[in-house]
Amino acid sequence: MDKKSFLALLDKYLKGNTDKEEERFLLNYFNSFQEEDSDIWPQELGDRQELKEKMLGRLTQGINQKSRWDNKVRSIRPKKFLKYAASVAFIIGALYVFFLEQKTGTQSISNQNNSDAIVLKLDDGNLDVISENDQKKITDSKGNVVGYQKGNTIAYEQKPDSKELVYNELTVPLGKKFDLVLSDGTTVKLNAGSTIKYPIQFINGLDREVEIWGEAYFDVTKDENHPFLVNANNIQVEVLGTKFNVSSYPEDEDISTVLVEGSVKLSAKNTVEMRGSLVIKPNQKASLNKSTAQMTVTEVDTDIYTSWINGRIVFKNCPFKNIRKKLERRYNVSIINNNASLDEKFYNASFDIETIEEVMEAFKENYAIDYTISNNHIIIN
């Protein structure tokens, strides 16, 4: 987020006009602040830490009211994962959602200085820091085994006689990725800066429903009797046997869905934004403008929207302001652009496993972009 966007969102918060999602976005930006950023902070607002704590208090209150998980989960026996009869590639850009400083139950992450940790929020509200090299059991509040972690994957096993919905919540920080296998065998690849809330067990007779902020790739197990629903902000995506991408970042003008294969049905929770539902065809992109509530459908190259799964970033005729956002998430850096005209220029580029230094050097050599790097901050002149 550049200085102009940050100050605009901060002003909106101070006027009491932000929602909880925008406040989470601001909170994460506060967490990335370094002392060398002091020139960005308006001194007339007072102490930055004090304002952050007030915001954290508001967010925690809302989360605690909303997150009263059911603790009645029985032990789960290991079984082979279900074979996938349908798959869905689902990228949702929504928010940088981090609760790493939130105190819940008896555990606090803030005093462990784990702002770059992968965190699993358990059914009783406690937070478990996940190391990507661990192999361990995942248990519920009663000590029952509900899943297993093996390296960078957490997998839950199916128990057909489960009667009650109990939730876990997984948060992946900037600069990292992590995999999840849900109890029905659906695989989820979470990209940097993402959070997913999901049932430990899906219940027979109920829809399979999850909620996500950020970016993810879904490979969904087909079950015609139990539709798979993904909620992102005010949009609900119903999987009809398909691969698709969804982007809904708070700072973007549009919420977009790109269909790779199969079909998806888009529905709006808020009918002011979109009335009824819409089904799109493969290689189409549906964009909902947040300001005008107008929906447009265009033909697109879908490869661009799933390249991150294989460690690649592809930009095709992309404005630099959008390129900056993706690089910040991918490399967990802050990019401050002091060249306003640069944000509106369009570029083509493709990167594999390069470091952020190599990426910026490529932009410098090919497009004459001048920059300096200090710690995890990139300043464009």
C-alpha positions in Angstrom: 0.0 0.0 0.0 1.5 3.4 -1.0 1.4 6.5 1.2 -1.7 8.0 -0.5 -3.8 4.8 -0.1 -2.7 4.3 3.5 -3.6 7.9 4.5 -6.9 7.7 2.7 -7.9 4.5 4.5 -6.7 5.8 7.8 -8.7 9.0 7.4 -11.8 6.8 6.6 -11.2 4.9 9.9 -10.8 8.0 12.0 -14.1 9.2 10.7 -15.7 6.0 11.7 -16.6 4.9 8.2 -14.5 1.7 7.9 -15.8 -1.8 8.2 -14.1 -4.6 10.1 -12.3 -5.9 7.0 -10.8 -2.5 6.2 -9.7 -2.2 9.9 -8.0 -5.6 9.6 -6.2 -4.4 6.5 -5.0 -1.3 8.3 -3.9 -3.4 11.3 -1.7 -5.5 9.2 -0.2 -2.5 7.6 0.5 -1.1 11.1 2.3 -4.4 11.9 4.6 -3.9 8.9 5.6 -0.4 10.0 9.3 0.2 10.7 11.0 3.2 12.3 12.2 4.4 8.9 8.5 4.8 8.0 8.1 7.6 10.4 7.8 10.2 7.6 4.6 8.5 6.4 2.8 8.7 9.8 0.9 12.0 10.4 2.3 13.3 13.6 -1.0 15.1 14.4 -2.6 11.7 15.0 -0.5 11.0 18.0 1.1 7.7 19.1 0.8 5.1 16.3 0.9 2.1 18.8 -1.9 3.5 20.9 -4.1 3.9 17.8 -3.2 0.3 16.7 -4.2 -1.1 20.1 -7.6 0.7 19.9 -8.2 -0.8 16.5 -7.1 -4.3 17.7 -9.6 -4.0 20.6 -12.5 -3.3 18.2 -11.5 -6.2 16.0 -11.1 -8.6 18.8 -14.5 -7.7 20.2 -16.2 -8.4 16.9 -14.3 -11.6 16.4 -15.1 -12.9 19.9 -18.8 -12.2 19.4 -18.7 -14.1 16.0 -16.4 -17.0 16.9 -18.1 -19.1 19.5 -17.1 -22.5 18.2 -18.8 -25.7 19.1 -16.4 -27.9 21.1 -18.1 -31.2 20.6 -15.8 -33.0 18.2 -15.0 -36.7 18.4 -11.7 -38.4 17.5 -11.1 -39.2 13.9 -9.6 -42.4 12.4 -7.1 -42.0 9.6 -8.3 -43.0 6.1 -7.2 -42.5 2.5 -8.1 -39.2 1.0 -11.1 -39.1 -1.4 -10.3 -39.1 -5.1 -11.1 -35.9 -6.8 -14.0 -36.0 -9.3 -14.0 -32.3 -9.8 -11.5 -29.5 -9.1 -11.7 -25.8 -8.7 -8.9 -23.3 -8.8 -10.0 -20.4 -6.6 -8.1 -17.2 -6.1 -9.7 -14.7 -3.8 -8.0 -11.4 -3.2 -9.7 -9.9 -0.2 -7.6 -8.7 2.7 -4.4 -9.0 4.5 -6.0 -10.7 7.5 -3.7 -11.3 10.5 -4.8 -12.0 14.1 -1.2 -12.7 15.2 -1.4 -10.1 18.0 -4.9 -11.1 19.1 -5.2 -12.5 22.6 -7.7 -15.4 22.6 -8.3 -17.8 25.5 -5.1 -18.5 27.4 -2.6 -18.0 24.6 -1.2 -14.8 23.2 0.8 -14.6 20.0 1.8 -10.9 20.4 4.3 -11.6 23.1 6.0 -14.3 21.0 7.0 -11.9 18.2 5.6 -14.3 15.6 4.3 -11.7 13.0 5.6 -14.0 10.2 4.1 -17.2 11.7 1.5 -19.5 10.2 -1.3 -19.6 12.9 -4.1 -22.2 13.4 -7.0 -20.9 15.4 -8.6 -23.9 17.2 -12.2 -24.5 18.0 -11.8 -23.1 21.6 -10.2 -19.9 20.3 -6.6 -20.8 21.3 -3.9 -20.1 18.7 -1.4 -22.7 17.6 1.8 -21.5 15.8 2.6 -23.8 12.9 6.2 -24.6 11.9 6.5 -25.7 8.3 8.9 -28.5 9.3 6.7 -30.1 12.0 4.9 -33.4 12.0 2.2 -33.5 14.7 -1.4 -34.2 15.5 -4.1 -31.5 15.4 -6.5 -31.8 18.3 -9.7 -30.1 19.4 -10.4 -28.4 22.8 -11.0 -31.8 24.4 -7.8 -33.3 23.2 -9.4 -35.4 20.5 -7.3 -35.8 17.3 -9.0 -34.1 14.4 -6.2 -33.9 11.8 -2.5 -34.2 11.2 0.3 -31.9 10.1 3.0 -33.2 7.9 5.4 -30.4 6.9 3.6 -27.7 5.0 0.2 -29.5 4.9 -2.6 -30.0 7.5 -5.1 -32.7 6.7 -8.4 -33.5 8.4 -10.0 -36.9 8.2 -13.6 -37.6 7.5 -16.0 -38.9 10.2 -19.4 -39.6 8.6 -21.4 -39.6 11.8 -20.4 -36.0 12.8 -23.5 -34.0 13.8 -22.3 -30.5 14.7 -20.2 -27.9 12.9 -17.0 -27.0 14.6 -14.5 -24.6 13.0 -10.8 -24.0 12.7 -9.2 -21.0 11.1 -5.8 -21.0 9.3 -3.8 -17.8 8.7 -0.8 -17.6 6.4 1.3 -14.5 6.6 2.9 -12.5 3.8 5.8 -14.2 2.1 4.6 -17.8 2.8 2.3 -20.5 1.4 0.6 -23.5 3.0 -1.6 -26.4 2.1 -4.8 -27.7 3.7 -6.9 -30.9 3.1 -10.5 -30.6 4.3 -12.4 -33.6 5.7 -14.1 -34.3 2.4 -10.7 -34.6 0.6 -10.9 -31.1 -0.9 -7.4 -29.6 -1.1 -6.7 -25.9 -0.6 -3.4 -24.1 -1.4 -3.3 -20.8 0.6 -1.2 -18.0 -0.8 0.6 -15.3 1.2 -1.6 -13.0 3.3 -4.6 -15.3 3.4 -7.0 -16.7 6.0 -9.6 -19.5 5.7 -12.3 -20.5 8.1 -13.7 -24.0 7.6 -15.5 -26.8 9.5 -13.3 -29.5 11.0 -16.0 -31.9 9.7 -18.7 -31.3 7.0 -22.1 -32.5 8.1 -24.3 -34.9 6.1 -27.3 -33.0 4.7 -25.7 -29.5 4.9 -23.8 -27.5 2.3 -20.0 -27.6 2.4 -19.3 -23.9 3.2 -16.0 -22.1 3.9 -15.0 -18.5 4.2 -11.8 -17.0 2.9 -9.9 -13.8 2.8 -6.8 -13.5 0.6 -5.8 -15.9 -2.1 -6.3 -19.7 -2.5 -6.4 -22.5 -5.0 -9.2 -25.1 -4.4 -9.3 -28.6 -5.7 -12.8 -29.6 -4.7 -14.1 -33.2 -4.2 -17.3 -33.6 -6.2 -20.4 -34.3 -4.1 -23.7 -33.5 -5.9 -25.7 -33.9 -2.7 -23.6 -31.3 -0.8 -22.7 -28.2 -2.8 -19.4 -26.5 -2.1 -19.8 -22.8 -1.3 -17.0 -20.2 -0.9 -17.8 -16.9 0.7 -15.6 -13.9 0.1 -16.9 -10.5 1.3 -20.3 -9.9 -0.2 -19.9 -12.5 -3.0 -20.7 -16.2 -2.7 -19.3 -18.6 -5.3 -21.1 -22.0 -5.8 -18.9 -24.7 -7.2 -20.5 -26.6 -10.0 -17.5 -28.8 -10.9 -14.9 -26.3 -12.1 -11.7 -24.4 -11.9 -11.8 -20.7 -11.4 -10.2 -17.6 -9.8 -11.8 -14.8 -7.8 -10.2 -11.5 -6.8 -11.7 -9.1 -4.4 -9.0 -6.9 -2.8 -10.4 -4.0 -0.8 -8.4 -1.4 -2.6 -9.4 -2.6 -6.1 -12.3 -1.1 -8.0 -13.7 -4.5 -9.1 -14.5 -7.9 -7.7 -13.6 -10.3 -10.5 -14.1 -14.0 -11.2 -12.2 -15.8 -14.0 -13.4 -19.3 -15.1 -10.9 -21.8 -16.2 -13.2 -24.8 -16.9 -16.6 -26.1 -15.9 -19.0 -23.5 -14.5 -19.5 -21.3 -11.4 -22.5 -19.4 -10.2 -22.0 -16.0 -8.6 -24.5 -14.7 -6.1 -24.4 -11.5 -4.0 -25.2 -11.5 -0.3 -25.9 -7.8 -0.7 -28.5 -7.4 -3.5 -27.6 -3.8 -3.9 -24.4 -4.9 -5.5 -25.8 -7.5 -7.8 -29.3 -8.8 -8.2 -29.9 -12.5 -8.7 -27.1 -14.7 -9.9 -24.8 -15.1 -12.9 -23.2 -18.1 -14.5 -20.1 -17.6 -16.7 -18.4 -19.8 -19.3 -14.8 -21.0 -19.5 -12.2 -18.3 -20.4 -14.5 -15.6 -19.3 -13.9 -12.9 -16.6 -16.9 -11.4 -14.8 -16.1 -8.1 -13.1 -18.4 -6.3 -10.6 -17.6 -2.6 -10.2 -17.9 -1.7 -6.5 -19.0 1.9 -7.2 -21.5 1.4 -10.0 -22.6 -2.2 -9.2 -22.3 -2.9 -12.9 -21.3 -6.4 -14.1 -19.2 -6.9 -17.2 -18.0 -10.1 -18.9 -14.9 -10.3 -21.1 -12.7 -13.0 -22.7 -9.4 -13.5 -21.0 -6.2 -15.6 -20.8 -6.8 -17.7 -17.7 -3.1 -18.8 -17.2 -2.2 -15.5 -15.7 -4.5 -16.0 -12.7 -3.2 -19.4 -11.5 0.6 -19.0 -12.1 1.3 -18.4 -8.4 0.5 -22.0 -7.6 3.7 -23.1 -9.4 5.8 -20.3 -7.9 5.4 -17.9 -10.9 4.1 -14.4 -11.2 2.8 -13.3 -14.6 1.9 -9.7 -15.5 0.3 -9.0 -18.9 -0.6 -5.5 -19.7 -0.9 -4.8 -16.0 -0.8 -1.4 -14.3 2.2 -0.9 -12.1 0.0 -0.1 -9.1 -1.4 -3.7 -9.3 2.1 -5.1 -9.8 3.3 -3.5 -6.6 0.4 -5.1 -4.6 1.3 -8.6 -5.8 5.0 -8.1 -5.1 4.3 -6.9 -1.6 2.3 -10.1 -0.8 4.6 -12.5 -2.5 7.8 -11.2 -0.9 6.5 -9.7 2.3 7.9 -6.3 1.5 6.6 -2.7 1.6 6.9 -0.8 -1.7 6.6 3.0 -1.4 6.2 4.6 -4.8 7.2 8.3 -5.0 6.6 8.4 -8.8 2.9 8.8 -9.1 2.8 8.6 -12.9 4.5 5.2 -12.8 1.4 3.6 -11.2 -0.7 4.2 -14.3 1.8 2.7 -16.8 1.2 -0.9 -18.0 3.9 -3.6 -18.1 4.4 -7.2 -19.2 6.7 -9.4 -17.1 7.1 -13.0 -15.9 9.0 -14.2 -12.9 9.7 -17.7 -11.5 11.7 -18.2 -8.2 13.5 -14.9 -8.3 14.3 -12.9 -5.2 12.7 -9.4 -4.8 16.1 -7.9 -5.5 16.2 -9.8 -8.8 12.7 -8.7 -9.7 13.3 -5.1 -9.0 16.6 -5.2 -10.9 14.8 -6.6 -14.0 12.3 -3.7 -13.9 15.2 -1.3 -13.6 17.1 -2.8 -16.6 14.0 -3.2 -18.8 11.9 -0.2 -17.8 14.4 2.2 -16.2 12.7 2.2 -12.8 14.9 3.7 -10.2 14.6 2.3 -6.6 16.5 1.7 -3.3 16.1 -1.2 -0.9 16.3 -0.8 2.9 15.6 -3.9 4.9 12.2 -5.1 3.6 11.3 -1.7 2.3 11.6 -0.7 -1.4 11.4 3.0 -2.2 10.8 4.0 -5.9 12.0 7.4 -6.8 
